[in-house]
């Protein structure tokens, strides 16, 4: 239990003053609300029943009587009692409002800070973490778990303070009125609090199960919505519904189990609370008949119990919600505890270069994603500034892995990479990535306007440069046909665009950044041959402006490169210009012959189906 409160105390950082002021308002509201039954006690016993004031009269009763000008004055002006009750209740209500306002400001501020910290932290975690983590579960932790924490801080945390303040004020006040009646009135409260504590210990693990089940359900929903077109294309709606039914039923079963436990708690706590009221009423009524206490004192005790029992009964719920919040904070903490991507792995006091010329040297580079099979096996090559280097190889040969290592999305285990003579691990990751314009194998576009997507790498780019980059990528003419042009809002992941259009927008985005290093990872795979030729011509005119690394499977894309590397099983098996490699026996020439023959056959088949004009010309 102590650890939970320590976690909450740390969480309140920056908002403790607000909670302190809220606690002060709560204390004032409690004192005022507790004054209402005392006004009733004084009125019943001394103004109506005519009881006299003597040495045995509690000092608190004497204080209230003096405020009203004595028993005779109160008896002559009974209207003062309801006015006093109304005034105390009104001021107490204002204090309660201020308490709620302060707590809401603090809890919303803490939730906002938590979300900002989580969002920033997730953006700085290593790629390996995101490779093995379910996105749906992360979304659930950043939304539902944070909301659980906010709700506890907004309501239940002050319930703890409320119960403590109520008990702390009520006990000495009631002892002043009647010690024996106080003992009777509090007889069942310790068992009620103890029951709440053991209940909290019992259901804590159930809350974690419900939270995890909700995360799994969120993951299934997100995966289905992300791939909704694939689901429909393969007519797999029924399969997806059945797949969803499992996590949904699991979440329902665990939620029902929690609700059953909650119903037991509320039933038992209701019984105990009503029993306490009944016990107080029976014993108090008996003592009124024997003259041990007055009707006014019994009225005060019943009124105070009515005020006190609900918050005490709520302590079980508060402790339960504390358990739920501790689970939520634990799940949030699991994310925040993951170590961020280090900016620099090897200590270096030397600042990064002011500019990157584009010289890259790779020496004996080795890397494995895990397991015995290595993705790269001793790669070594160099790239001159402004040179266009093409990389070719079958799937799994290490092409994309090489690009990821150059961007430090992963850290290599052996070997070295140099940018302008500086070892990559001595350079900040942010600086490395700022030098590169990247088109990934699966280009990602945000659900924003085309202009905002294009400006993603360079937010201050003027409109004329945006259009220039779009023309180079052969997407400008397509964009102008849209009703909103560059202000067209595209769907999630660019779903409203075709595959080729998404690739061309991604190419334009990379070019607009004006990077000294341009990385095209199979960036023209979804583009038709004619458009590919136009893009390559435009890039060829820009040759020398940036060092360019191109990964492709179409040899026509690689033909104009300054040099081609052919990879197989993480090794360089061929290197040279296109004209040299097609003359040498090996993988490159085989692929060239296969692709050339296939294109020739397709062209012949197409020409054979063309209609022939009367003049004999197709």
SETI-507873 format. One line per field, with one value per residue (C-alpha): x, y, z. Coordinates in nm, 4 decimals, padded with zeros to 6 digits. Example, Ala and Ser with C-alpha at 12.3 -4.5 7.8 and 13.67 -1.06 7.14 Angstrom:
<sites>
px: (01.2300,01.3670)
py: (-00.4500,-00.1060)
pz: (00.7800,00.7140)
</sites>
This chain:
<sites>
px: (00.0000,00.2851,00.4369,00.1067,00.0922,00.4582,00.3854,00.0890,00.3015,00.5574,00.2770,00.1442,00.4691,00.3922,00.0321,00.0767,-00.0111,-00.3471,-00.4201,-00.3139,-00.5537,-00.8259,-00.7664,-00.7991,-01.1308,-01.2415,-01.1548,-01.3441,-01.6452,-01.6435,-01.6352,-01.9221,-02.1284,-02.0672,-02.1922,-02.5390,-02.6332,-02.4929,-02.7293,-03.0106,-02.8911,-02.8715,-03.2148,-03.3874,-03.2362,-03.2007,-03.4497,-03.7376,-03.6927,-03.5750,-03.2687,-03.0524,-02.6827,-02.4624,-02.1031,-02.1717,-02.2769,-02.0138,-01.8037,-01.9008,-02.2709,-02.1862,-01.9960,-02.2929,-02.5359,-02.3168,-02.3129,-02.6953,-02.7020,-02.8027,-03.0932,-03.3543,-03.2613,-03.2624,-03.5999,-03.7399,-03.5960,-03.6146,-03.5833,-03.2106,-03.1581,-03.2754,-03.0994,-02.7760,-02.8163,-02.8763,-02.5789,-02.3430,-02.4598,-02.4212,-02.0660,-01.9797,-02.1126,-01.8897,-01.5887,-01.6810,-01.7043,-01.3603,-01.2225,-01.3639,-01.2369,-00.8834,-00.8741,-01.0046,-00.7347,-00.4667,-00.5868,-00.6314,-00.2864,-00.1294,-00.3097,-00.1915,00.1665,00.1482,00.0210,00.2901,00.5613,00.4338,00.4047,00.7530,00.9005,00.7457,00.8929,01.2404,01.2371,01.4541,01.3118,01.3515,01.0998,00.8358,00.9146,00.8030,00.5311,00.1630,00.0489,-00.3046,-00.1709,00.0388,-00.2676,-00.4669,-00.1964,-00.1712,-00.5481,-00.7456,-00.4749,-00.4095,-00.7851,-00.8106,-00.5369,-00.7046,-01.0394,-00.8775,-00.6911,-01.0060,-01.2399,-01.1151,-00.7954,-00.9942,-01.2321,-00.9381,-00.8796,-01.2535,-01.2827,-00.9773,-01.0990,-01.4529,-01.3284,-01.0661,-01.3264,-01.6157,-01.4422,-01.3313,-01.6576,-01.8723,-01.6516,-01.7330,-02.1061,-02.1009,-01.8024,-02.0220,-02.2450,-01.9338,-01.8136,-02.1480,-02.1598,-01.8135,-01.8459,-01.8844,-01.6680,-01.3307,-01.4724,-01.6092,-01.2664,-01.0926,-01.3322,-01.2572,-00.8829,-00.9007,-01.1370,-00.8819,-00.6129,-00.8478,-00.9455,-00.6184,-00.5060,-00.8544,-00.8134,-00.4877,-00.6592,-00.9401,-00.6885,-00.4833,-00.7980,-00.9032,-00.5582,-00.5809,-00.9289,-00.8024,-00.5155,-00.7541,-00.9797,-00.6877,-00.5370,-00.8683,-00.9381,-00.5847,-00.6179,-00.9887,-00.9317,-00.7325,-01.0050,-01.2690,-01.0536,-01.0159,-01.3769,-01.2510,-01.5162,-01.6525,-01.3035,-01.2242,-01.5528,-01.4678,-01.1153,-01.2645,-01.5140,-01.2402,-01.0808,-01.4245,-01.5592,-01.2450,-01.2894,-01.6585,-01.5839,-01.3158,-01.5345,-01.8272,-01.6006,-01.4960,-01.8604,-01.9538,-01.6799,-01.7972,-02.1561,-02.0438,-01.8572,-02.1460,-02.3950,-02.1869,-02.0856,-02.4502,-02.5474,-02.2731,-02.3504,-02.7234,-02.6503,-02.4362,-02.7195,-02.9688,-02.7426,-02.6921,-03.0657,-03.1657,-02.9035,-02.9542,-03.3321,-03.2880,-03.0477,-03.2853,-03.5575,-03.3183,-03.2020,-02.8376,-02.8448,-03.0867,-03.2926,-03.0719,-02.7560,-02.9150,-03.0113,-02.6487,-02.5092,-02.7499,-02.6761,-02.2992,-02.3229,-02.5244,-02.2450,-01.9613,-02.0775,-02.0923,-01.7273,-01.6130,-01.8155,-01.6581,-01.3115,-01.3472,-01.4259,-01.1430,-00.8978,-01.0278,-00.9770,-00.6366,-00.5535,-00.6845,-00.4861,-00.1696,-00.2091,-00.2599,00.0426,00.2455,00.1563,00.2408,00.5633,00.6609,00.6742,00.8552,01.1078,01.2255,01.5570,01.5457,01.7561,02.0968,02.1994,02.5643,02.6931,03.0671,03.1825,03.2930,03.3387,03.3703,03.0552,02.8964,03.0097,02.8370,02.7582,02.7688,02.9461,02.8090,03.1182,03.0270,03.2624,03.1467,03.4031,03.3477,02.9873,02.8051,02.4543,02.1910,01.8248,01.8535,01.9235,02.2057,02.1391,02.3216,02.1581,02.4942,02.8252,03.1294,03.0113,03.2751,03.2365,03.2727,03.0511,03.1879,03.0056,02.7267,02.7635,02.4592,02.5044,02.2488,02.1975,02.0451,01.9782,01.7112,01.4698,01.6515,01.9910,02.0292,01.9458,01.6916,01.8901,02.1896,01.9786,01.8425,02.1955,02.3042,02.0187,02.1010,01.7521,01.9465,02.3020,02.5452,02.7325,03.0603,03.2358,03.2352,03.0449,03.1964,03.0205,03.2819,03.5445,03.3477,03.2398,02.8604,02.8286,03.0084,02.7469,02.4068,02.1201,01.9191,02.2068,02.2434,01.8753,01.8648,02.1122,01.8960,01.5848,01.4318,01.1679,01.0861,00.9967,00.6399,00.5920,00.3833,00.1641,-00.0265,-00.3979,-00.3337,-00.3337,-00.0911,00.0914,00.1378,00.2681,00.5158,00.6352,00.6870,01.0662,01.0923,00.8125,00.9145,00.9332,00.7662,00.4902,00.7012,00.9601,00.6814,00.5581,00.9120,00.9703,00.6316,00.7249,01.0515,00.8507,00.5947,00.3054,00.2316,00.0004,-00.1925,-00.2326,-00.3686,-00.6528,-00.7773,-01.0553,-00.8579,-00.5172,-00.2320,-00.4864,-00.6542,-00.6919,-00.5757,-00.6961,-00.5112,-00.1764,-00.2593,-00.5265,-00.7141,-00.4112,-00.2912,00.0313,00.2217,00.0857,00.1899,00.5413,00.5676,00.4448,00.7051,00.9775,00.8702,00.8748,01.2327,01.3499,01.1864,01.3983,01.7063,01.9205,02.2870,02.1949,01.8974,01.7890,01.5357,01.4388,01.2555,01.0799,00.9591,00.8167,00.4533,00.5216,00.4566,00.7481,00.6789,00.6491,00.9580,01.1531,01.0376,01.1320,01.4722,01.5362,01.4470,01.6716,01.9515,01.9351,01.9820,02.2851,02.5655,02.3346,02.3143,02.4743,02.2026,02.1523,01.8972,01.7497,01.5478,01.4510,01.4009,01.7372,01.6135,01.6072,01.9724,02.1063,02.1924,02.3642,02.7331,02.7895,02.5879,02.6376,02.4853,02.4136,02.3415,02.3100,02.4503,02.7645,02.8711,02.9052,02.9369,03.0247,03.0566,02.8682,02.5645,02.7489,03.0244,02.8007,02.5820,02.8980,03.0149,02.8733,02.6771,02.3498,02.3255,02.3523,02.1044,01.8514,01.9112,01.8492,01.5360,01.3862,01.4819,01.3242,01.0071,00.9703,01.0287,00.7657,00.5156,00.5825,00.5373,00.2133,00.0844,00.1715,00.0065,-00.3242,-00.3104,-00.5653,-00.4170,-00.5139,-00.6144,-00.2754,-00.1196,00.0097,-00.0759)
py: (00.0000,00.2381,00.1987,00.3007,00.6228,00.6926,00.6556,00.8931,01.1459,01.1467,01.1760,01.4914,01.6745,02.0304,02.0155,01.9530,02.3129,02.2818,01.9596,02.1266,02.4161,02.1690,01.9828,02.3151,02.3834,02.0311,02.0822,02.4121,02.2582,01.9677,02.1998,02.4041,02.0979,01.9501,02.2750,02.2172,01.9223,02.1139,02.4014,02.1465,01.9953,02.3351,02.4337,02.1067,02.0731,02.4337,02.6384,02.3894,02.1412,02.4167,02.2376,02.4581,02.5266,02.4006,02.2841,01.9474,02.1162,02.0491,02.3527,02.3246,02.3599,02.6625,02.8134,02.7778,02.9111,03.2176,03.2765,03.2792,03.5139,03.2469,02.9994,03.2694,03.4763,03.1655,03.0606,03.4037,03.4030,03.0434,03.1640,03.2123,02.8326,02.7581,03.0713,02.9569,02.6076,02.7517,02.9865,02.7113,02.4813,02.7554,02.8471,02.4775,02.4258,02.7081,02.5471,02.2100,02.3757,02.5333,02.1957,02.0261,02.3020,02.2863,01.9071,01.9058,02.1528,01.9425,01.6021,01.7253,01.8836,01.5587,01.3567,01.6023,01.5756,01.1965,01.1820,01.4235,01.2207,00.8937,01.0346,01.1848,00.8706,00.6382,00.8530,00.8062,00.4331,00.1947,00.0383,-00.3076,-00.2142,-00.1191,-00.4339,-00.6596,-00.4461,-00.4536,-00.1097,-00.1651,-00.2320,00.0865,00.2875,00.1386,00.2295,00.5857,00.6423,00.4110,00.3740,00.7481,00.8123,00.5649,00.7581,01.0929,00.9770,00.8540,01.1819,01.3819,01.2049,00.9093,01.0677,01.3429,01.0789,00.9502,01.3013,01.3453,01.0299,01.1223,01.4783,01.3658,01.1074,01.3440,01.6146,01.3878,01.1763,01.4609,01.6449,01.3431,01.2620,01.6096,01.5328,01.1763,00.9376,00.6310,00.7125,00.7719,00.4198,00.2770,00.4891,00.3748,00.0102,-00.1287,00.1228,-00.0563,-00.3852,-00.1919,-00.0372,-00.3717,-00.5435,-00.2783,-00.3303,-00.7086,-00.6659,-00.4395,-00.7054,-00.9677,-00.7907,-00.6173,-00.8927,-00.9008,-00.5374,-00.6251,-00.9097,-00.6790,-00.4152,-00.6692,-00.8130,-00.4642,-00.4065,-00.7323,-00.6351,-00.2918,-00.4552,-00.6797,-00.3855,-00.1710,-00.4490,-00.5138,-00.1473,-00.0926,-00.3822,-00.3420,-00.3373,-00.6597,-00.8196,-00.7263,-00.8178,-01.1717,-01.1871,-01.2666,-01.0737,-01.3895,-01.5051,-01.1632,-01.1644,-01.5020,-01.3827,-01.0806,-01.2948,-01.4652,-01.1526,-00.9945,-01.2916,-01.2948,-00.9246,-00.9831,-01.2778,-01.0925,-00.7802,-00.9887,-01.1490,-00.8024,-00.6879,-00.9924,-00.9059,-00.5434,-00.6484,-00.8577,-00.5615,-00.3164,-00.5665,-00.6432,-00.2799,-00.1701,-00.4260,-00.3114,00.0602,00.0157,-00.2049,00.0742,00.3242,00.0806,00.0062,00.3770,00.4459,00.1604,00.2275,00.6039,00.5733,00.3586,00.6097,00.8965,00.7193,00.6666,01.0279,00.9440,01.1549,01.4079,01.3958,01.6700,01.4645,01.1585,01.3806,01.5007,01.1462,01.0192,01.3229,01.2783,00.9090,00.9837,01.2205,00.9892,00.6417,00.7023,00.8197,00.5371,00.2876,00.4398,00.3593,00.0080,00.1533,00.4040,00.1286,-00.0745,00.2180,00.2739,-00.0831,-00.0253,00.2986,00.1311,-00.1288,00.1488,00.3402,00.0197,-00.0362,00.3257,00.2924,-00.0144,00.2072,00.4946,00.2494,00.1373,00.3043,00.5600,00.5389,00.6780,00.9760,00.8694,00.5248,00.5971,00.8953,01.1885,01.5506,01.6571,01.8248,01.6886,01.8419,02.1612,02.0013,01.6513,01.6212,01.2744,01.0563,00.7146,00.4299,00.0863,-00.1580,-00.5222,-00.4544,-00.7384,-00.7470,-00.9975,-00.9446,-01.2288,-01.5977,-01.7718,-01.6276,-01.3005,-01.0352,-00.8809,-01.0670,-00.8420,-00.5721,-00.3226,-00.0431,00.3331,00.6010,00.9306,01.2635,01.3014,00.9410,00.7251,00.3761,00.1084,-00.2038,-00.5189,-00.8604,-01.1193,-01.0840,-01.1327,-01.0415,-00.7480,-00.4471,-00.2793,-00.3799,-00.1912,00.1240,00.0908,00.0695,00.3770,00.5681,00.4126,00.2688,-00.0332,-00.0519,-00.2878,-00.5424,-00.5507,-00.3335,00.0405,00.3024,00.6434,00.9640,01.2129,01.0231,01.0203,00.6859,00.6698,00.5777,00.8971,01.1101,01.2019,01.0076,01.3246,01.4747,01.1583,01.1465,01.5179,01.4576,01.1960,01.2065,00.8601,00.6801,00.3598,00.0301,00.0840,00.4637,00.5996,00.9061,01.0766,01.1517,01.5162,01.7306,01.6542,01.9797,01.8899,01.5460,01.6964,01.9475,01.6780,01.6804,02.0569,02.2536,02.5936,02.4921,02.7551,02.6546,02.6910,02.4448,02.2017,02.2115,02.1718,01.8605,01.7254,01.7771,01.5871,01.2998,01.3211,01.3747,01.7460,01.6910,01.4279,01.6553,01.9401,01.7141,01.6821,01.9235,02.0702,02.0340,02.0358,02.0972,01.7618,01.5606,01.2028,00.9077,00.7191,00.5886,00.7623,00.5014,00.7316,00.7328,00.4497,00.2675,00.4513,00.7883,00.7227,00.6346,00.9488,01.1693,01.0047,01.0714,01.4364,01.4644,01.3314,01.5599,01.8657,01.8153,01.8888,01.6318,01.5596,01.1880,01.0472,00.6895,00.5221,00.1799,00.0138,00.3471,00.2855,-00.0638,00.0532,00.3016,00.2129,00.1952,00.5262,00.7199,00.5444,00.6626,01.0218,01.0151,00.8667,01.1317,01.4049,01.2504,01.2150,01.5918,01.6449,01.4141,01.5493,01.7416,01.4491,01.1134,00.8709,00.5114,00.3202,-00.0206,-00.1728,-00.4979,-00.3512,-00.3367,-00.0482,00.1561,00.0680,00.1106,00.4797,00.4394,00.5210,00.1836,-00.1264,-00.3586,-00.7067,-00.8660,-01.2261,-01.3599,-01.0372,-01.0369,-00.8362,-01.0847,-00.8321,-00.4668,-00.2360,-00.0300,-00.1641,-00.1915,-00.3954,-00.6273,-00.7375,-00.8666,-01.0666,-01.4091,-01.3888,-01.2960,-00.9499,-01.0757,-01.3566,-01.1115,-00.8746,-01.1505,-01.2697,-00.9221,-00.8297,-01.1488,-01.1021,-00.7411,-00.8458,-01.1188,-00.8803,-00.6234,-00.8850,-01.0078,-00.6527,-00.5646,-00.8829,-00.7711,-00.4169,-00.3444,-00.3018,00.0045,-00.0279,00.1066,-00.1831,00.0399,-00.0526)
pz: (00.0000,00.0855,-00.2598,-00.4228,-00.2231,-00.2975,-00.6697,-00.6362,-00.4479,-00.7284,-00.9825,-00.8138,-00.8911,-00.9999,-00.8757,-00.5038,-00.4132,-00.5888,-00.4047,-00.0789,-00.1397,-00.2344,00.0922,00.2795,00.1050,00.1920,00.5594,00.5701,00.3943,00.6414,00.9433,00.8022,00.7138,01.0587,01.2070,01.0604,01.2909,01.5884,01.5122,01.5120,01.8420,02.0120,01.8817,01.9812,02.3290,02.4488,02.2479,02.2146,02.5021,02.7410,02.8713,03.0918,03.0497,03.3351,03.3935,03.2239,02.8984,02.6276,02.5422,02.1756,02.2665,02.4817,02.1854,01.9505,02.2116,02.2632,01.8860,01.8928,02.1965,02.4491,02.4803,02.5510,02.2454,02.0236,02.1696,02.0897,01.7333,01.6128,01.2543,01.3221,01.3252,00.9673,00.8409,01.0076,00.8634,00.5169,00.5460,00.6641,00.3849,00.1237,00.2264,00.2542,-00.0992,-00.2295,-00.0609,-00.2146,-00.5567,-00.5159,-00.4072,-00.7169,-00.9468,-00.8075,-00.8247,-01.1828,-01.2901,-01.1240,-01.2509,-01.6088,-01.5961,-01.4734,-01.7433,-02.0093,-01.8848,-01.8796,-02.2375,-02.3555,-02.1795,-02.3248,-02.6767,-02.6664,-02.5089,-02.7678,-03.0453,-02.8975,-02.8272,-03.0325,-03.3473,-03.1906,-02.9191,-03.1758,-03.3765,-03.0911,-02.9274,-03.0148,-03.1297,-02.9986,-02.6492,-02.6622,-02.7676,-02.4810,-02.2284,-02.3598,-02.3520,-02.1230,-01.8565,-01.8479,-01.8231,-01.5333,-01.3563,-01.4287,-01.2918,-00.9714,-00.9223,-01.0010,-00.7610,-00.5593,-00.4292,-00.2601,-00.1230,00.0816,00.2141,00.2648,00.4753,00.6830,00.7390,00.8220,01.0696,01.2112,01.2755,01.3719,01.6376,01.8695,01.8071,01.8945,02.1949,02.3189,02.2982,02.4403,02.4656,02.5192,02.2223,02.0102,02.0917,01.9822,01.6639,01.5528,01.6553,01.3011,01.1134,01.1721,01.0326,00.7340,00.6620,00.7152,00.4776,00.2151,00.2541,00.2140,-00.0781,-00.2463,-00.2012,-00.3449,-00.6669,-00.7538,-00.9914,-01.1508,-01.2563,-01.4310,-01.6136,-01.7286,-01.8401,-02.0366,-02.1955,-02.3042,-02.4560,-02.6533,-02.7753,-02.8853,-03.0740,-03.2706,-03.3598,-03.4718,-03.6821,-03.8533,-03.9284,-04.0572,-04.3004,-04.3781,-04.7545,-04.7421,-04.5303,-04.7859,-05.0833,-04.9480,-04.8212,-04.4707,-04.2759,-04.1132,-04.0160,-03.8665,-03.6747,-03.5250,-03.4453,-03.2681,-03.0781,-02.8724,-02.7177,-02.6877,-02.4894,-02.2748,-02.1951,-02.1155,-01.8853,-01.6922,-01.6658,-01.5363,-01.2786,-01.1611,-01.1492,-00.9393,-00.6912,-00.6855,-00.6218,-00.3236,-00.1795,-00.2168,-00.0740,00.2332,00.2891,00.2587,00.5217,00.7589,00.7069,00.7657,01.0666,01.2120,01.1673,01.3171,01.6136,01.6814,01.6570,01.8888,02.1548,02.1268,02.1592,02.4696,02.6244,02.5440,02.7451,03.0358,03.0207,02.9468,02.6278,02.4836,02.1662,02.0214,02.0824,01.9178,01.6227,01.5970,01.6053,01.3400,01.1217,01.1565,01.0815,00.7688,00.6596,00.7626,00.6621,00.2877,00.2574,00.4880,00.2856,-00.0242,00.1079,-00.0280,-00.3691,-00.3288,-00.2382,-00.5315,-00.7672,-00.6109,-00.7092,-01.0584,-01.0832,-00.9546,-01.2321,-01.4887,-01.3586,-01.3653,-01.7315,-01.8112,-01.6147,-01.8166,-02.1256,-01.9537,-01.8043,-02.1488,-02.2200,-02.4975,-02.8074,-02.7056,-02.9146,-02.9195,-02.8206,-02.8227,-02.6199,-02.8319,-02.7322,-03.0935,-03.2275,-03.5468,-03.8760,-03.9842,-04.3190,-04.4636,-04.7982,-04.8691,-04.8274,-04.6862,-04.6003,-04.4807,-04.3459,-04.2501,-04.1470,-03.9712,-03.8265,-03.7139,-03.6265,-03.3776,-03.4110,-03.5902,-03.9367,-04.0016,-04.2211,-04.3178,-04.3378,-04.3607,-04.6068,-04.7208,-04.9781,-05.0220,-05.1754,-05.3052,-05.2623,-05.5186,-05.6391,-05.7121,-05.5718,-05.6574,-05.4456,-05.5925,-05.4494,-05.3793,-05.0865,-04.7569,-04.8988,-04.6554,-04.8754,-04.6477,-04.3385,-04.4781,-04.5193,-04.1662,-04.0277,-04.2238,-04.0572,-03.7177,-03.6810,-03.5577,-03.4248,-03.5930,-03.3849,-03.5764,-03.8293,-03.8945,-04.0918,-04.1564,-04.2618,-04.3852,-04.1872,-03.8592,-03.7157,-03.7204,-03.3531,-03.2499,-03.4286,-03.2805,-03.4325,-03.4889,-03.6899,-03.9008,-03.9859,-04.0557,-04.3391,-04.5107,-04.7246,-04.7106,-04.9136,-04.7308,-04.8955,-04.7734,-04.7858,-04.5003,-04.5403,-04.2621,-04.2596,-04.3448,-04.6561,-04.9371,-04.8671,-04.4995,-04.5958,-04.8414,-04.5811,-04.3189,-04.3594,-04.4059,-04.2508,-04.3872,-04.7537,-04.9803,-05.2206,-05.5345,-05.4006,-05.3085,-05.6668,-05.8016,-05.5904,-05.6992,-06.0646,-06.0175,-05.8638,-06.1506,-05.9086,-05.9675,-06.2645,-06.0696,-05.7677,-05.9801,-06.0960,-05.7365,-05.6412,-05.3495,-05.5164,-05.2638,-04.9856,-05.0516,-04.7327,-04.7849,-04.5790,-04.3093,-04.4409,-04.7702,-04.8438,-05.0847,-05.3156,-05.5356,-05.4506,-05.7233,-05.6126,-05.2537,-05.3665,-05.5779,-05.2919,-05.0661,-05.3263,-05.3527,-04.9720,-04.9591,-05.2428,-05.0847,-04.7747,-04.9922,-04.8067,-04.8803,-04.8675,-05.0583,-04.9810,-05.2136,-05.0778,-05.3676,-05.4142,-05.7723,-05.7361,-05.7715,-06.0534,-06.4172,-06.6594,-06.8324,-06.5071,-06.3750,-06.6783,-06.6243,-06.2547,-06.3299,-06.5947,-06.3449,-06.0768,-06.3319,-06.3940,-06.0213,-06.0114,-05.7943,-05.5608,-05.3171,-05.2561,-05.3624,-05.2511,-05.4556,-05.3793,-05.6613,-05.8286,-06.1749,-06.3477,-06.5611,-06.2391,-06.1717,-06.5250,-06.4810,-06.1426,-06.1111,-05.9477,-05.8632,-05.5659,-05.5906,-05.2509,-05.1653,-04.8093,-04.6693,-04.8879,-05.1921,-05.4762,-05.7624,-05.7982,-06.0990,-06.3557,-06.5349,-06.8679,-06.7022,-06.5027,-06.7950,-06.9632,-06.6617,-06.5717,-06.2516,-06.0866,-06.2438,-06.5985,-06.5313,-06.3908,-06.6836,-06.9364,-06.7553,-06.7269,-07.0853,-07.2232,-07.0196,-07.1366,-07.4994,-07.4738,-07.3193,-07.5897,-07.8667,-07.7092,-07.6835,-08.0428,-08.1695,-08.0205,-08.1578,-08.4370,-08.7857,-08.9976,-09.3691,-09.4662,-09.2795,-09.0011,-08.6406)
</sites>
